[in-house]
Amino acid sequence: MTIEQVVQQQIEYYNKQDIEGFASTYAENITVYTFPDNTITLSGKQELIERYTETFKKKNFADIKNRSIVGNKVIDWEIATSGLTGESTSLMAIYEIENNLISKVWFIRE
């Protein structure tokens, strides 16, 4: 599986609100950061499952507007929309892939 396929699979699980599939694309030691200050906002797969179980209740949907690949990183420009409120957020996500799993993510919000 290519690194792009790993991230695409993760997005597809996200859009289906499939927490088991979504979590399967992440490493056990997943760390999520905000950019540029590198504040850790999520650490470990269990915390990821807990956070996104709640997120999926909002029926969110991510639409990828642009994707670039640099080394072992996939950089997505996304529009995330709440299925409940219709509110949208524009953001960039940088996914670092190791051993066919997402090991780190940086979010850059507009």
Buried (B, 14 or more C-beta within 10 A) or exposed (E): EEBBEBBBBBBBBBBEBEBEBBBEBBBEEBBBBEBEEEEEEBEBBEBBBEEBEEBBEBEBBBEBEEBEBEEEBBBBBBEBBBEEEEEEEEBBBBBBBEEEBBBBBBBBEE
